[in-house]
Structure formats: C-alpha cells, structure tokens
Amino acid sequence: MAYNFTFEKIDTIDDSIFDSLWNNSKEDLKGGTFIFPEECNTDELKKEHIKEAFTNTVNGKHWILIKNNNVPCMWIAGFINPELESNMYNWHLALVGKINNSKLWTRSAEWHEGLRTYLQAIPVVGYTLPVIKDQAIDTYFTQAESDGVTLGTHTRVEDYDEDRRVFLKWVY
C-alpha cells in the first residue's frame, strides 16, 4: 500500500481528532504501553489523564500531527530541550490511529523516512523514546530495528530512575 504522510507541528488539537486517536490507542495504552496512576481506574479517568499528559507544557514542547491523505493517524507529544539532550527530539507520548483497520503502517518505509525528514528539518539529529521494558512498544521497536525497518543508529539504554522503563534512541 502506498502512503502519503504529512508531518506538521501543532499547538492544539481538535477534540474529535483526540477522541478518534484515543479510541484507536486506548487498548494498547491500557494493555501495558503506558503506566497509569492507580487512581486512573476507569476508561474515562485514563482518557483524561492521557489528555492532560499531552497538554502539559514542558520546556521546548513540540507536538507532531501525522496525517495520511489529510486524515490524522498519529499525534506525538514530545520536546526539544537542549538541557536534557542537545539536538534530539524527546518523544514523550503518542496516540496511534489505524489505516485500513491496522497499525502496520508504522512499519512502512514511508513513515520512517517521513519522520526522519521531518526531524532533520526542525533540525534535530534523531529521537529518544521512553518505553516500558519488554512490553508491546519495546518489543515492536526492537523487532522493527532487527528487521531493518527503522533508520539510523539504534541504542537501548536502561533508565536508572525507573526500572520498568528503557530509552530507545535513534541517531540519523
């Protein structure tokens, strides 16, 4: 399948886009790709927590909305903060939608090449992604790296502050 991805920096997002991406992501998030506080024990509380996590302002905030044929398919909340790591995009959280009822588009060369092109234009040299160790996102990216899908030089770094988390890093 041919994709036509666009990447754009955004500062706000429509509730309808958030709701659509949340609905496509909530089972993944609840299934172990995100650590929710104990008090977030209903779907509605989890949704509000994610929405709040996205809208928290951090130093160097840079949100990316990715569309395929003008239809939003991913929202990445991240930041560029030279105090943490110079010239890197720090990917904090993402909501991932489906294209043709699947998320396999995230393994496409078009997506990875589009991400690299966008990040190099803002300009950074790569990205860091915190993930829960040995859970779905960690496994996905580790396999994608092994399959040669991702671009750049990959490293996996243990998080010494949170033993359940690792940082995946790609430098182009």
C-alpha positions as CSV (number, residue, x, y, z in Angstrom):
1,M,0.0,0.0,0.0
2,A,1.3,3.5,-0.9
3,Y,1.0,6.1,1.9
4,N,1.0,9.9,1.6
5,F,2.2,11.1,5.0
6,T,2.5,14.7,6.1
7,F,4.1,15.8,9.3
8,E,3.2,19.1,10.9
9,K,4.0,20.9,14.2
10,I,0.8,21.8,16.1
11,D,0.0,23.6,19.3
12,T,-3.6,22.4,19.7
13,I,-5.8,19.5,18.5
14,D,-9.5,19.2,17.9
15,D,-11.4,17.1,20.5
16,S,-12.7,15.0,17.6
17,I,-9.2,14.1,16.4
18,F,-8.1,13.4,20.0
19,D,-11.2,11.2,20.5
20,S,-10.5,9.2,17.3
21,L,-6.8,8.7,18.1
22,W,-7.7,7.8,21.8
23,N,-10.2,5.2,20.7
24,N,-7.6,3.6,18.4
25,S,-5.0,3.7,21.2
26,K,-6.7,3.1,24.5
27,E,-6.5,-0.7,24.4
28,D,-2.7,-0.6,23.7
29,L,-2.2,2.0,26.4
30,K,-4.3,0.1,28.9
31,G,-2.5,-3.2,27.8
32,G,0.9,-2.1,29.1
33,T,2.4,0.6,26.9
34,F,1.7,3.3,29.5
35,I,1.9,3.3,33.3
36,F,-1.3,4.9,34.6
37,P,-1.5,6.1,38.2
38,E,-3.5,3.8,40.4
39,E,-6.4,6.4,40.7
40,C,-7.0,6.1,37.0
41,N,-9.1,3.1,37.3
42,T,-11.8,3.8,34.7
43,D,-11.6,4.4,30.9
44,E,-12.8,8.0,31.4
45,L,-10.1,8.7,34.0
46,K,-7.4,7.2,31.8
47,K,-8.6,9.2,28.8
48,E,-8.5,12.4,30.9
49,H,-5.0,11.5,32.3
50,I,-3.7,11.0,28.7
51,K,-5.3,14.2,27.5
52,E,-3.7,16.1,30.4
53,A,-0.3,14.4,29.8
54,F,-0.4,15.6,26.2
55,T,-1.4,19.2,27.1
56,N,1.2,19.6,29.9
57,T,3.6,22.4,28.8
58,V,7.3,21.4,29.0
59,N,10.3,23.4,28.0
60,G,10.8,23.0,24.3
61,K,7.3,21.4,23.6
62,H,6.9,20.2,20.1
63,W,3.8,18.3,19.1
64,I,3.7,16.5,15.8
65,L,0.5,15.6,14.0
66,I,0.9,13.0,11.2
67,K,-1.7,12.6,8.5
68,N,-2.1,10.1,5.7
69,N,-4.0,11.7,2.8
70,N,-5.1,14.5,5.2
71,V,-6.5,12.1,7.7
72,P,-4.8,12.2,11.2
73,C,-3.2,8.9,12.0
74,M,-0.8,9.8,14.8
75,W,-0.2,12.6,17.4
76,I,3.2,12.7,19.1
77,A,3.8,14.8,22.2
78,G,7.5,15.5,22.6
79,F,10.0,18.2,23.1
80,I,13.4,19.5,22.2
81,N,15.3,20.5,25.3
82,P,19.0,21.1,24.9
83,E,19.4,21.0,28.7
84,L,18.4,17.3,28.6
85,E,20.0,16.2,25.3
86,S,21.2,18.5,22.6
87,N,19.8,18.2,19.1
88,M,17.4,15.3,19.9
89,Y,13.7,15.0,19.7
90,N,12.4,13.6,23.0
91,W,9.3,11.6,22.2
92,H,7.1,11.6,25.3
93,L,3.8,10.0,24.3
94,A,1.9,9.1,21.1
95,L,-1.7,8.2,20.1
96,V,-1.6,5.9,17.1
97,G,-4.6,5.6,14.8
98,K,-5.4,2.9,12.2
99,I,-5.2,3.0,8.5
100,N,-7.4,0.3,6.8
101,N,-8.1,-1.0,10.3
102,S,-4.4,-1.7,11.0
103,K,-1.4,0.0,12.6
104,L,1.1,-1.8,10.4
105,W,1.6,1.5,8.5
106,T,4.0,2.3,11.4
107,R,6.4,-0.3,9.9
108,S,6.3,1.3,6.4
109,A,9.4,2.8,4.9
110,E,7.3,5.9,4.0
111,W,6.5,6.6,7.7
112,H,10.1,6.1,8.9
113,E,11.5,8.2,6.0
114,G,8.9,10.9,6.6
115,L,9.7,11.0,10.3
116,R,13.5,11.3,9.6
117,T,12.9,14.0,7.0
118,Y,10.7,16.0,9.4
119,L,13.0,15.7,12.4
120,Q,16.1,16.6,10.4
121,A,14.2,19.7,9.1
122,I,13.4,21.1,12.6
123,P,16.5,20.4,13.0
124,V,17.5,17.5,15.2
125,V,19.7,14.5,14.6
126,G,17.4,11.8,15.9
127,Y,14.9,10.9,18.6
128,T,14.7,9.3,22.0
129,L,11.6,7.3,23.0
130,P,10.9,6.1,26.6
131,V,9.1,2.8,26.7
132,I,8.1,0.2,29.3
133,K,10.7,-2.5,29.3
134,D,9.8,-5.7,27.4
135,Q,6.2,-4.6,26.7
136,A,4.5,-4.0,23.4
137,I,6.2,-0.8,22.2
138,D,9.6,-2.0,23.3
139,T,9.1,-5.3,21.5
140,Y,7.7,-3.6,18.4
141,F,10.6,-1.2,18.0
142,T,13.2,-3.9,18.9
143,Q,11.8,-6.2,16.2
144,A,11.5,-3.3,13.7
145,E,15.1,-2.5,14.3
146,S,16.1,-6.1,13.9
147,D,14.1,-6.3,10.6
148,G,15.9,-3.2,9.3
149,V,12.7,-1.1,9.3
150,T,13.9,1.8,11.4
151,L,16.5,4.3,10.2
152,G,19.7,5.5,11.9
153,T,21.9,4.0,14.6
154,H,19.9,2.5,17.4
155,T,20.8,2.2,21.1
156,R,18.8,0.9,24.0
157,V,19.6,2.5,27.4
158,E,18.3,1.4,30.8
159,D,16.5,4.0,32.9
160,Y,18.2,4.1,36.2
161,D,15.4,6.2,37.8
162,E,12.6,3.8,36.8
163,D,13.5,0.1,36.5
164,R,10.4,-0.7,34.4
165,R,11.5,1.7,31.6
166,V,14.2,1.9,28.9
167,F,15.0,4.6,26.4
168,L,15.2,3.7,22.8
169,K,17.4,6.1,20.8
170,W,18.0,6.6,17.1
171,V,20.6,9.0,15.6
172,Y,20.5,9.6,11.9
